[in-house]
Amino acid sequence: MELIPVVSSNLSAVGYDQANQYLYVRFKNGLNYRYLQVPQSLFDALMKSSSKGTFFNDKIKDRFKFVKR
């Protein structure tokens, strides 16, 4: 999975696996997470948002199961 660098105070890069609906997030602190069952539309909205960190906190964090990688 290739991660896309993003401009954010909290997130470093993100990626999406459409076949499995996995959202991959790398944080500035170096930790990597895989969020499960994230719809493509939510990933698209994240990528279009002006504040990736705020969008992540409001729409993804604590709403989807995840695996720390």
N, CA, C and O atoms as a Tripos MOL2 file, in Angstrom:
@<TRIPOS>MOLECULE
protein
  276   275    69     0     0
PROTEIN
NO_CHARGES

@<TRIPOS>ATOM
      1 N           0.8460   -1.1770    0.0000 N.3       1 MET1
      2 CA          0.0000    0.0000    0.0000 C.3       1 MET1
      3 C           0.8900    1.2380    0.0000 C.2       1 MET1
      4 O           1.6970    1.4340    0.9090 O.2       1 MET1
      5 N           0.7390    2.0550   -1.0090 N.am      2 GLU2
      6 CA          1.4870    3.3080   -1.0800 C.3       2 GLU2
      7 C           0.7170    4.3950   -0.3430 C.2       2 GLU2
      8 O          -0.4620    4.6310   -0.6090 O.2       2 GLU2
      9 N           1.3950    5.0440    0.5780 N.am      3 LEU3
     10 CA          0.7620    6.1270    1.3310 C.3       3 LEU3
     11 C           1.0260    7.4530    0.6370 C.2       3 LEU3
     12 O           2.0810    7.6660    0.0400 O.2       3 LEU3
     13 N           0.0460    8.3330    0.7300 N.am      4 ILE4
     14 CA          0.1190    9.6530    0.1180 C.3       4 ILE4
     15 C           0.4430   10.6620    1.2120 C.2       4 ILE4
     16 O          -0.3110   10.7760    2.1780 O.2       4 ILE4
     17 N           1.5440   11.3960    1.0840 N.am      5 PRO5
     18 CA          1.8490   12.4240    2.0840 C.3       5 PRO5
     19 C           0.7490   13.4910    2.1160 C.2       5 PRO5
     20 O           0.2210   13.8770    1.0730 O.2       5 PRO5
     21 N           0.4110   13.9600    3.3130 N.am      6 VAL6
     22 CA         -0.6000   15.0010    3.4630 C.3       6 VAL6
     23 C          -0.0570   16.1270    4.3340 C.2       6 VAL6
     24 O           0.8460   15.9340    5.1470 O.2       6 VAL6
     25 N          -0.6340   17.3020    4.1380 N.am      7 VAL7
     26 CA         -0.2820   18.4560    4.9560 C.3       7 VAL7
     27 C          -1.2130   18.4570    6.1560 C.2       7 VAL7
     28 O          -2.4220   18.6410    6.0150 O.2       7 VAL7
     29 N          -0.6460   18.2520    7.3350 N.am      8 SER8
     30 CA         -1.4360   18.1680    8.5600 C.3       8 SER8
     31 C          -0.4950   18.3060    9.7490 C.2       8 SER8
     32 O           0.6780   17.9440    9.6650 O.2       8 SER8
     33 N          -1.0070   18.8240   10.8430 N.am      9 SER9
     34 CA         -0.1910   18.9160   12.0520 C.3       9 SER9
     35 C          -0.1290   17.5770   12.7800 C.2       9 SER9
     36 O           0.7360   17.3800   13.6330 O.2       9 SER9
     37 N          -1.0360   16.6530   12.4550 N.am     10 ASN10
     38 CA         -1.1180   15.3730   13.1530 C.3      10 ASN10
     39 C          -0.8410   14.1700   12.2430 C.2      10 ASN10
     40 O          -0.2030   13.2060   12.6690 O.2      10 ASN10
     41 N          -1.3140   14.2220   11.0050 N.am     11 LEU11
     42 CA         -1.1650   13.1060   10.0790 C.3      11 LEU11
     43 C           0.0250   13.3490    9.1680 C.2      11 LEU11
     44 O           0.2950   14.4770    8.7560 O.2      11 LEU11
     45 N           0.7270   12.2740    8.8650 N.am     12 SER12
     46 CA          1.8720   12.3580    7.9620 C.3      12 SER12
     47 C           1.5140   11.8870    6.5570 C.2      12 SER12
     48 O           1.8890   12.5120    5.5650 O.2      12 SER12
     49 N           0.7750   10.7630    6.4860 N.am     13 ALA13
     50 CA          0.4010   10.1930    5.1910 C.3      13 ALA13
     51 C          -0.8080    9.2860    5.3650 C.2      13 ALA13
     52 O          -1.0650    8.7720    6.4540 O.2      13 ALA13
     53 N          -1.5450    9.0980    4.2760 N.am     14 VAL14
     54 CA         -2.7140    8.2170    4.2960 C.3      14 VAL14
     55 C          -2.7540    7.3950    3.0100 C.2      14 VAL14
     56 O          -2.1630    7.7700    1.9980 O.2      14 VAL14
     57 N          -3.4560    6.2760    3.0710 N.am     15 GLY15
     58 CA         -3.6590    5.4310    1.9040 C.3      15 GLY15
     59 C          -4.9700    4.7030    2.0400 C.2      15 GLY15
     60 O          -5.5570    4.6450    3.1200 O.2      15 GLY15
     61 N          -5.4250    4.1450    0.9310 N.am     16 TYR16
     62 CA         -6.7130    3.4550    0.9550 C.3      16 TYR16
     63 C          -6.6540    2.1960    0.1050 C.2      16 TYR16
     64 O          -6.1580    2.2190   -1.0210 O.2      16 TYR16
     65 N          -7.1620    1.1030    0.6490 N.am     17 ASP17
     66 CA         -7.2940   -0.1660   -0.0410 C.3      17 ASP17
     67 C          -8.7780   -0.3480   -0.3370 C.2      17 ASP17
     68 O          -9.5570   -0.7290    0.5370 O.2      17 ASP17
     69 N          -9.1550   -0.0700   -1.5780 N.am     18 GLN18
     70 CA        -10.5610   -0.0840   -1.9540 C.3      18 GLN18
     71 C         -11.1740   -1.4800   -1.8440 C.2      18 GLN18
     72 O         -12.3190   -1.6180   -1.4130 O.2      18 GLN18
     73 N         -10.4330   -2.5050   -2.2230 N.am     19 ALA19
     74 CA        -10.9550   -3.8710   -2.2050 C.3      19 ALA19
     75 C         -11.3560   -4.3190   -0.8030 C.2      19 ALA19
     76 O         -12.3430   -5.0350   -0.6370 O.2      19 ALA19
     77 N         -10.5930   -3.8980    0.2040 N.am     20 ASN20
     78 CA        -10.8590   -4.3070    1.5920 C.3      20 ASN20
     79 C         -11.4550   -3.2130    2.4550 C.2      20 ASN20
     80 O         -11.7860   -3.4570    3.6150 O.2      20 ASN20
     81 N         -11.5970   -2.0190    1.9150 N.am     21 GLN21
     82 CA        -12.0920   -0.8480    2.6430 C.3      21 GLN21
     83 C         -11.2400   -0.5430    3.8730 C.2      21 GLN21
     84 O         -11.7540   -0.2950    4.9630 O.2      21 GLN21
     85 N          -9.9150   -0.5690    3.6650 N.am     22 TYR22
     86 CA         -8.9750   -0.2370    4.7300 C.3      22 TYR22
     87 C          -8.4480    1.1770    4.4910 C.2      22 TYR22
     88 O          -8.0450    1.5280    3.3820 O.2      22 TYR22
     89 N          -8.4600    1.9670    5.5410 N.am     23 LEU23
     90 CA         -7.8250    3.2810    5.5120 C.3      23 LEU23
     91 C          -6.5420    3.1790    6.3160 C.2      23 LEU23
     92 O          -6.5680    2.8180    7.4930 O.2      23 LEU23
     93 N          -5.4340    3.4920    5.6930 N.am     24 TYR24
     94 CA         -4.1380    3.4660    6.3630 C.3      24 TYR24
     95 C          -3.7530    4.8810    6.7420 C.2      24 TYR24
     96 O          -3.8370    5.7980    5.9240 O.2      24 TYR24
     97 N          -3.3320    5.0550    7.9800 N.am     25 VAL25
     98 CA         -2.9330    6.3830    8.4670 C.3      25 VAL25
     99 C          -1.5750    6.2880    9.1490 C.2      25 VAL25
    100 O          -1.3660    5.4570   10.0330 O.2      25 VAL25
    101 N          -0.6690    7.1390    8.7330 N.am     26 ARG26
    102 CA          0.6140    7.2900    9.4240 C.3      26 ARG26
    103 C           0.5850    8.6580   10.1040 C.2      26 ARG26
    104 O           0.3500    9.6870    9.4710 O.2      26 ARG26
    105 N           0.8280    8.6330   11.4030 N.am     27 PHE27
    106 CA          0.8160    9.8670   12.1850 C.3      27 PHE27
    107 C           2.2070   10.4760   12.2290 C.2      27 PHE27
    108 O           3.2000    9.8050   11.9480 O.2      27 PHE27
    109 N           2.2670   11.7280   12.5790 N.am     28 LYS28
    110 CA          3.5490   12.4480   12.6710 C.3      28 LYS28
    111 C           4.4940   11.7960   13.6720 C.2      28 LYS28
    112 O           5.7130   11.8940   13.5340 O.2      28 LYS28
    113 N           3.9320   11.1270   14.6860 N.am     29 ASN29
    114 CA          4.7740   10.4780   15.6970 C.3      29 ASN29
    115 C           5.3350    9.1400   15.2100 C.2      29 ASN29
    116 O           6.0420    8.4560   15.9510 O.2      29 ASN29
    117 N           5.0160    8.7610   13.9470 N.am     30 GLY30
    118 CA          5.5550    7.5490   13.3580 C.3      30 GLY30
    119 C           4.6680    6.3250   13.4900 C.2      30 GLY30
    120 O           4.9550    5.2970   12.8770 O.2      30 GLY30
    121 N           3.5990    6.4040   14.2690 N.am     31 LEU31
    122 CA          2.7010    5.2600   14.4270 C.3      31 LEU31
    123 C           1.8310    5.0760   13.1930 C.2      31 LEU31
    124 O           1.4210    6.0470   12.5560 O.2      31 LEU31
    125 N           1.5540    3.8190   12.8640 N.am     32 ASN32
    126 CA          0.7370    3.4760   11.7040 C.3      32 ASN32
    127 C          -0.4890    2.6970   12.1540 C.2      32 ASN32
    128 O          -0.4030    1.8090   13.0020 O.2      32 ASN32
    129 N          -1.6330    3.0450   11.5710 N.am     33 TYR33
    130 CA         -2.8920    2.3820   11.8930 C.3      33 TYR33
    131 C          -3.6090    1.9970   10.6070 C.2      33 TYR33
    132 O          -3.4910    2.6680    9.5820 O.2      33 TYR33
    133 N          -4.3610    0.8930   10.6860 N.am     34 ARG34
    134 CA         -5.2450    0.4770    9.6010 C.3      34 ARG34
    135 C          -6.6650    0.5050   10.1550 C.2      34 ARG34
    136 O          -6.9920   -0.2430   11.0770 O.2      34 ARG34
    137 N          -7.4930    1.3570    9.6010 N.am     35 TYR35
    138 CA         -8.8950    1.4710   10.0090 C.3      35 TYR35
    139 C          -9.7400    0.5970    9.0920 C.2      35 TYR35
    140 O          -9.5600    0.6060    7.8740 O.2      35 TYR35
    141 N         -10.6590   -0.1540    9.6810 N.am     36 LEU36
    142 CA        -11.4190   -1.1670    8.9700 C.3      36 LEU36
    143 C         -12.7940   -0.6670    8.5530 C.2      36 LEU36
    144 O         -13.4230    0.1290    9.2500 O.2      36 LEU36
    145 N         -13.2470   -1.1510    7.3990 N.am     37 GLN37
    146 CA        -14.5840   -0.8760    6.8680 C.3      37 GLN37
    147 C         -14.8600    0.6160    6.7070 C.2      37 GLN37
    148 O         -15.9390    1.1020    7.0440 O.2      37 GLN37
    149 N         -13.8780    1.3220    6.1920 N.am     38 VAL38
    150 CA        -14.0350    2.7540    5.9210 C.3      38 VAL38
    151 C         -14.4910    2.9050    4.4650 C.2      38 VAL38
    152 O         -13.7920    2.4570    3.5560 O.2      38 VAL38
    153 N         -15.6350    3.5190    4.2320 N.am     39 PRO39
    154 CA        -16.1220    3.6750    2.8590 C.3      39 PRO39
    155 C         -15.1890    4.5560    2.0100 C.2      39 PRO39
    156 O         -14.5450    5.4750    2.5160 O.2      39 PRO39
    157 N         -15.1390    4.2510    0.7200 N.am     40 GLN40
    158 CA        -14.3530    5.0370   -0.2270 C.3      40 GLN40
    159 C         -14.7410    6.5100   -0.1660 C.2      40 GLN40
    160 O         -13.8820    7.3880   -0.2520 O.2      40 GLN40
    161 N         -16.0330    6.7750   -0.0180 N.am     41 SER41
    162 CA        -16.5110    8.1620    0.0080 C.3      41 SER41
    163 C         -15.9090    8.9440    1.1780 C.2      41 SER41
    164 O         -15.6620   10.1440    1.0640 O.2      41 SER41
    165 N         -15.6780    8.2700    2.2850 N.am     42 LEU42
    166 CA        -15.0800    8.9340    3.4420 C.3      42 LEU42
    167 C         -13.6040    9.2290    3.1880 C.2      42 LEU42
    168 O         -13.1120   10.2940    3.5610 O.2      42 LEU42
    169 N         -12.9000    8.2990    2.5630 N.am     43 PHE43
    170 CA        -11.5070    8.5530    2.1890 C.3      43 PHE43
    171 C         -11.4350    9.7240    1.2170 C.2      43 PHE43
    172 O         -10.5840   10.6000    1.3670 O.2      43 PHE43
    173 N         -12.3160    9.7480    0.2290 N.am     44 ASP44
    174 CA        -12.3290   10.8480   -0.7420 C.3      44 ASP44
    175 C         -12.5750   12.1840   -0.0450 C.2      44 ASP44
    176 O         -11.9260   13.1810   -0.3600 O.2      44 ASP44
    177 N         -13.5050   12.1990    0.8950 N.am     45 ALA45
    178 CA        -13.8030   13.4250    1.6350 C.3      45 ALA45
    179 C         -12.6100   13.8590    2.4810 C.2      45 ALA45
    180 O         -12.3200   15.0510    2.5890 O.2      45 ALA45
    181 N         -11.9210   12.8930    3.0780 N.am     46 LEU46
    182 CA        -10.7150   13.2040    3.8540 C.3      46 LEU46
    183 C          -9.6870   13.8910    2.9750 C.2      46 LEU46
    184 O          -9.1130   14.9110    3.3570 O.2      46 LEU46
    185 N          -9.4550   13.3310    1.7950 N.am     47 MET47
    186 CA         -8.4440   13.8730    0.8970 C.3      47 MET47
    187 C          -8.8110   15.2700    0.3810 C.2      47 MET47
    188 O          -7.9240   16.0580    0.0530 O.2      47 MET47
    189 N         -10.0970   15.5770    0.3080 N.am     48 LYS48
    190 CA        -10.5580   16.8870   -0.1680 C.3      48 LYS48
    191 C         -10.6660   17.9170    0.9460 C.2      48 LYS48
    192 O         -10.7900   19.1110    0.6730 O.2      48 LYS48
    193 N         -10.6190   17.4730    2.1910 N.am     49 SER49
    194 CA        -10.8340   18.3930    3.3110 C.3      49 SER49
    195 C          -9.6590   19.3650    3.4650 C.2      49 SER49
    196 O          -8.5100   19.0290    3.1780 O.2      49 SER49
    197 N          -9.9700   20.5410    3.9130 N.am     50 SER50
    198 CA         -8.9280   21.5580    4.1010 C.3      50 SER50
    199 C          -8.1060   21.2870    5.3560 C.2      50 SER50
    200 O          -6.9630   21.7330    5.4590 O.2      50 SER50
    201 N          -8.6860   20.5560    6.3140 N.am     51 SER51
    202 CA         -7.9610   20.1870    7.5290 C.3      51 SER51
    203 C          -8.0780   18.6790    7.7220 C.2      51 SER51
    204 O          -9.0830   18.1820    8.2320 O.2      51 SER51
    205 N          -7.0520   17.9670    7.3130 N.am     52 LYS52
    206 CA         -7.0670   16.5060    7.3940 C.3      52 LYS52
    207 C          -7.1850   16.0180    8.8370 C.2      52 LYS52
    208 O          -7.9150   15.0660    9.1130 O.2      52 LYS52
    209 N          -6.4670   16.6670    9.7560 N.am     53 GLY53
    210 CA         -6.4980   16.2590   11.1560 C.3      53 GLY53
    211 C          -7.8630   16.4370   11.7810 C.2      53 GLY53
    212 O          -8.3390   15.5580   12.4990 O.2      53 GLY53
    213 N          -8.4960   17.5620   11.5160 N.am     54 THR54
    214 CA         -9.8380   17.8160   12.0540 C.3      54 THR54
    215 C         -10.8340   16.8340   11.4760 C.2      54 THR54
    216 O         -11.6620   16.2870   12.2030 O.2      54 THR54
    217 N         -10.7630   16.6040   10.1670 N.am     55 PHE55
    218 CA        -11.6610   15.6420    9.5310 C.3      55 PHE55
    219 C         -11.4630   14.2590   10.1400 C.2      55 PHE55
    220 O         -12.4330   13.5820   10.4810 O.2      55 PHE55
    221 N         -10.2210   13.8460   10.2760 N.am     56 PHE56
    222 CA         -9.9250   12.5430   10.8740 C.3      56 PHE56
    223 C         -10.5200   12.4400   12.2750 C.2      56 PHE56
    224 O         -11.1800   11.4530   12.5990 O.2      56 PHE56
    225 N         -10.2910   13.4480   13.0970 N.am     57 ASN57
    226 CA        -10.7990   13.4160   14.4750 C.3      57 ASN57
    227 C         -12.3240   13.4000   14.5320 C.2      57 ASN57
    228 O         -12.9070   12.7260   15.3820 O.2      57 ASN57
    229 N         -12.9700   14.1370   13.6320 N.am     58 ASP58
    230 CA        -14.4280   14.2450   13.6530 C.3      58 ASP58
    231 C         -15.1440   13.0560   13.0210 C.2      58 ASP58
    232 O         -16.2150   12.6630   13.4840 O.2      58 ASP58
    233 N         -14.5670   12.4800   11.9720 N.am     59 LYS59
    234 CA        -15.2890   11.4930   11.1750 C.3      59 LYS59
    235 C         -14.7520   10.0610   11.2370 C.2      59 LYS59
    236 O         -15.4620    9.1200   10.8810 O.2      59 LYS59
    237 N         -13.4930    9.8880   11.6900 N.am     60 ILE60
    238 CA        -12.8910    8.5500   11.6380 C.3      60 ILE60
    239 C         -12.4670    8.0500   13.0140 C.2      60 ILE60
    240 O         -12.8200    6.9370   13.4050 O.2      60 ILE60
    241 N         -11.7230    8.8530   13.7400 N.am     61 LYS61
    242 CA        -11.2250    8.4480   15.0520 C.3      61 LYS61
    243 C         -12.3890    8.0720   15.9630 C.2      61 LYS61
    244 O         -13.3910    8.7840   16.0250 O.2      61 LYS61
    245 N         -12.2550    6.9700   16.6560 N.am     62 ASP62
    246 CA        -13.2600    6.4610   17.5960 C.3      62 ASP62
    247 C         -14.5740    6.0510   16.9300 C.2      62 ASP62
    248 O         -15.5590    5.7960   17.6230 O.2      62 ASP62
    249 N         -14.6040    5.9830   15.5930 N.am     63 ARG63
    250 CA        -15.8160    5.5540   14.8850 C.3      63 ARG63
    251 C         -15.6130    4.2390   14.1290 C.2      63 ARG63
    252 O         -16.5750    3.5660   13.7600 O.2      63 ARG63
    253 N         -14.3420    3.8860   13.9040 N.am     64 PHE64
    254 CA        -14.0420    2.6740   13.1560 C.3      64 PHE64
    255 C         -13.0580    1.8200   13.9480 C.2      64 PHE64
    256 O         -12.1770    2.3360   14.6350 O.2      64 PHE64
    257 N         -13.2250    0.5110   13.8360 N.am     65 LYS65
    258 CA        -12.2580   -0.4050   14.4360 C.3      65 LYS65
    259 C         -10.9280   -0.2160   13.7190 C.2      65 LYS65
    260 O         -10.8880    0.1650   12.5490 O.2      65 LYS65
    261 N          -9.8480   -0.4850   14.4330 N.am     66 PHE66
    262 CA         -8.5310   -0.2880   13.8400 C.3      66 PHE66
    263 C          -7.5530   -1.3450   14.3350 C.2      66 PHE66
    264 O          -7.7740   -2.0160   15.3430 O.2      66 PHE66
    265 N          -6.4710   -1.4630   13.5900 N.am     67 VAL67
    266 CA         -5.3610   -2.3310   13.9520 C.3      67 VAL67
    267 C          -4.1080   -1.4650   13.9430 C.2      67 VAL67
    268 O          -3.7940   -0.8200   12.9430 O.2      67 VAL67
    269 N          -3.4070   -1.4580   15.0530 N.am     68 LYS68
    270 CA         -2.1460   -0.7170   15.1090 C.3      68 LYS68
    271 C          -1.0980   -1.5420   14.3750 C.2      68 LYS68
    272 O          -0.9590   -2.7370   14.6360 O.2      68 LYS68
    273 N          -0.3640   -0.9240   13.4660 N.am     69 ARG69
    274 CA          0.5700   -1.6620   12.6240 C.3      69 ARG69
    275 C           1.9960   -1.3830   13.0410 C.2      69 ARG69
    276 O           2.9290   -1.9190   12.4440 O.2      69 ARG69
@<TRIPOS>BOND
     1     1     2 1
     2     2     3 1
     3     3     4 2
     4     3     5 am
     5     5     6 1
     6     6     7 1
     7     7     8 2
     8     7     9 am
     9     9    10 1
    10    10    11 1
    11    11    12 2
    12    11    13 am
    13    13    14 1
    14    14    15 1
    15    15    16 2
    16    15    17 am
    17    17    18 1
    18    18    19 1
    19    19    20 2
    20    19    21 am
    21    21    22 1
    22    22    23 1
    23    23    24 2
    24    23    25 am
    25    25    26 1
    26    26    27 1
    27    27    28 2
    28    27    29 am
    29    29    30 1
    30    30    31 1
    31    31    32 2
    32    31    33 am
    33    33    34 1
    34    34    35 1
    35    35    36 2
    36    35    37 am
    37    37    38 1
    38    38    39 1
    39    39    40 2
    40    39    41 am
    41    41    42 1
    42    42    43 1
    43    43    44 2
    44    43    45 am
    45    45    46 1
    46    46    47 1
    47    47    48 2
    48    47    49 am
    49    49    50 1
    50    50    51 1
    51    51    52 2
    52    51    53 am
    53    53    54 1
    54    54    55 1
    55    55    56 2
    56    55    57 am
    57    57    58 1
    58    58    59 1
    59    59    60 2
    60    59    61 am
    61    61    62 1
    62    62    63 1
    63    63    64 2
    64    63    65 am
    65    65    66 1
    66    66    67 1
    67    67    68 2
    68    67    69 am
    69    69    70 1
    70    70    71 1
    71    71    72 2
    72    71    73 am
    73    73    74 1
    74    74    75 1
    75    75    76 2
    76    75    77 am
    77    77    78 1
    78    78    79 1
    79    79    80 2
    80    79    81 am
    81    81    82 1
    82    82    83 1
    83    83    84 2
    84    83    85 am
    85    85    86 1
    86    86    87 1
    87    87    88 2
    88    87    89 am
    89    89    90 1
    90    90    91 1
    91    91    92 2
    92    91    93 am
    93    93    94 1
    94    94    95 1
    95    95    96 2
    96    95    97 am
    97    97    98 1
    98    98    99 1
    99    99   100 2
   100    99   101 am
   101   101   102 1
   102   102   103 1
   103   103   104 2
   104   103   105 am
   105   105   106 1
   106   106   107 1
   107   107   108 2
   108   107   109 am
   109   109   110 1
   110   110   111 1
   111   111   112 2
   112   111   113 am
   113   113   114 1
   114   114   115 1
   115   115   116 2
   116   115   117 am
   117   117   118 1
   118   118   119 1
   119   119   120 2
   120   119   121 am
   121   121   122 1
   122   122   123 1
   123   123   124 2
   124   123   125 am
   125   125   126 1
   126   126   127 1
   127   127   128 2
   128   127   129 am
   129   129   130 1
   130   130   131 1
   131   131   132 2
   132   131   133 am
   133   133   134 1
   134   134   135 1
   135   135   136 2
   136   135   137 am
   137   137   138 1
   138   138   139 1
   139   139   140 2
   140   139   141 am
   141   141   142 1
   142   142   143 1
   143   143   144 2
   144   143   145 am
   145   145   146 1
   146   146   147 1
   147   147   148 2
   148   147   149 am
   149   149   150 1
   150   150   151 1
   151   151   152 2
   152   151   153 am
   153   153   154 1
   154   154   155 1
   155   155   156 2
   156   155   157 am
   157   157   158 1
   158   158   159 1
   159   159   160 2
   160   159   161 am
   161   161   162 1
   162   162   163 1
   163   163   164 2
   164   163   165 am
   165   165   166 1
   166   166   167 1
   167   167   168 2
   168   167   169 am
   169   169   170 1
   170   170   171 1
   171   171   172 2
   172   171   173 am
   173   173   174 1
   174   174   175 1
   175   175   176 2
   176   175   177 am
   177   177   178 1
   178   178   179 1
   179   179   180 2
   180   179   181 am
   181   181   182 1
   182   182   183 1
   183   183   184 2
   184   183   185 am
   185   185   186 1
   186   186   187 1
   187   187   188 2
   188   187   189 am
   189   189   190 1
   190   190   191 1
   191   191   192 2
   192   191   193 am
   193   193   194 1
   194   194   195 1
   195   195   196 2
   196   195   197 am
   197   197   198 1
   198   198   199 1
   199   199   200 2
   200   199   201 am
   201   201   202 1
   202   202   203 1
   203   203   204 2
   204   203   205 am
   205   205   206 1
   206   206   207 1
   207   207   208 2
   208   207   209 am
   209   209   210 1
   210   210   211 1
   211   211   212 2
   212   211   213 am
   213   213   214 1
   214   214   215 1
   215   215   216 2
   216   215   217 am
   217   217   218 1
   218   218   219 1
   219   219   220 2
   220   219   221 am
   221   221   222 1
   222   222   223 1
   223   223   224 2
   224   223   225 am
   225   225   226 1
   226   226   227 1
   227   227   228 2
   228   227   229 am
   229   229   230 1
   230   230   231 1
   231   231   232 2
   232   231   233 am
   233   233   234 1
   234   234   235 1
   235   235   236 2
   236   235   237 am
   237   237   238 1
   238   238   239 1
   239   239   240 2
   240   239   241 am
   241   241   242 1
   242   242   243 1
   243   243   244 2
   244   243   245 am
   245   245   246 1
   246   246   247 1
   247   247   248 2
   248   247   249 am
   249   249   250 1
   250   250   251 1
   251   251   252 2
   252   251   253 am
   253   253   254 1
   254   254   255 1
   255   255   256 2
   256   255   257 am
   257   257   258 1
   258   258   259 1
   259   259   260 2
   260   259   261 am
   261   261   262 1
   262   262   263 1
   263   263   264 2
   264   263   265 am
   265   265   266 1
   266   266   267 1
   267   267   268 2
   268   267   269 am
   269   269   270 1
   270   270   271 1
   271   271   272 2
   272   271   273 am
   273   273   274 1
   274   274   275 1
   275   275   276 2
@<TRIPOS>SUBSTRUCTURE
     1 MET1         2 RESIDUE 1 A MET
     2 GLU2         6 RESIDUE 1 A GLU
     3 LEU3        10 RESIDUE 1 A LEU
     4 ILE4        14 RESIDUE 1 A ILE
     5 PRO5        18 RESIDUE 1 A PRO
     6 VAL6        22 RESIDUE 1 A VAL
     7 VAL7        26 RESIDUE 1 A VAL
     8 SER8        30 RESIDUE 1 A SER
     9 SER9        34 RESIDUE 1 A SER
    10 ASN10       38 RESIDUE 1 A ASN
    11 LEU11       42 RESIDUE 1 A LEU
    12 SER12       46 RESIDUE 1 A SER
    13 ALA13       50 RESIDUE 1 A ALA
    14 VAL14       54 RESIDUE 1 A VAL
    15 GLY15       58 RESIDUE 1 A GLY
    16 TYR16       62 RESIDUE 1 A TYR
    17 ASP17       66 RESIDUE 1 A ASP
    18 GLN18       70 RESIDUE 1 A GLN
    19 ALA19       74 RESIDUE 1 A ALA
    20 ASN20       78 RESIDUE 1 A ASN
    21 GLN21       82 RESIDUE 1 A GLN
    22 TYR22       86 RESIDUE 1 A TYR
    23 LEU23       90 RESIDUE 1 A LEU
    24 TYR24       94 RESIDUE 1 A TYR
    25 VAL25       98 RESIDUE 1 A VAL
    26 ARG26      102 RESIDUE 1 A ARG
    27 PHE27      106 RESIDUE 1 A PHE
    28 LYS28      110 RESIDUE 1 A LYS
    29 ASN29      114 RESIDUE 1 A ASN
    30 GLY30      118 RESIDUE 1 A GLY
    31 LEU31      122 RESIDUE 1 A LEU
    32 ASN32      126 RESIDUE 1 A ASN
    33 TYR33      130 RESIDUE 1 A TYR
    34 ARG34      134 RESIDUE 1 A ARG
    35 TYR35      138 RESIDUE 1 A TYR
    36 LEU36      142 RESIDUE 1 A LEU
    37 GLN37      146 RESIDUE 1 A GLN
    38 VAL38      150 RESIDUE 1 A VAL
    39 PRO39      154 RESIDUE 1 A PRO
    40 GLN40      158 RESIDUE 1 A GLN
    41 SER41      162 RESIDUE 1 A SER
    42 LEU42      166 RESIDUE 1 A LEU
    43 PHE43      170 RESIDUE 1 A PHE
    44 ASP44      174 RESIDUE 1 A ASP
    45 ALA45      178 RESIDUE 1 A ALA
    46 LEU46      182 RESIDUE 1 A LEU
    47 MET47      186 RESIDUE 1 A MET
    48 LYS48      190 RESIDUE 1 A LYS
    49 SER49      194 RESIDUE 1 A SER
    50 SER50      198 RESIDUE 1 A SER
    51 SER51      202 RESIDUE 1 A SER
    52 LYS52      206 RESIDUE 1 A LYS
    53 GLY53      210 RESIDUE 1 A GLY
    54 THR54      214 RESIDUE 1 A THR
    55 PHE55      218 RESIDUE 1 A PHE
    56 PHE56      222 RESIDUE 1 A PHE
    57 ASN57      226 RESIDUE 1 A ASN
    58 ASP58      230 RESIDUE 1 A ASP
    59 LYS59      234 RESIDUE 1 A LYS
    60 ILE60      238 RESIDUE 1 A ILE
    61 LYS61      242 RESIDUE 1 A LYS
    62 ASP62      246 RESIDUE 1 A ASP
    63 ARG63      250 RESIDUE 1 A ARG
    64 PHE64      254 RESIDUE 1 A PHE
    65 LYS65      258 RESIDUE 1 A LYS
    66 PHE66      262 RESIDUE 1 A PHE
    67 VAL67      266 RESIDUE 1 A VAL
    68 LYS68      270 RESIDUE 1 A LYS
    69 ARG69      274 RESIDUE 1 A ARG
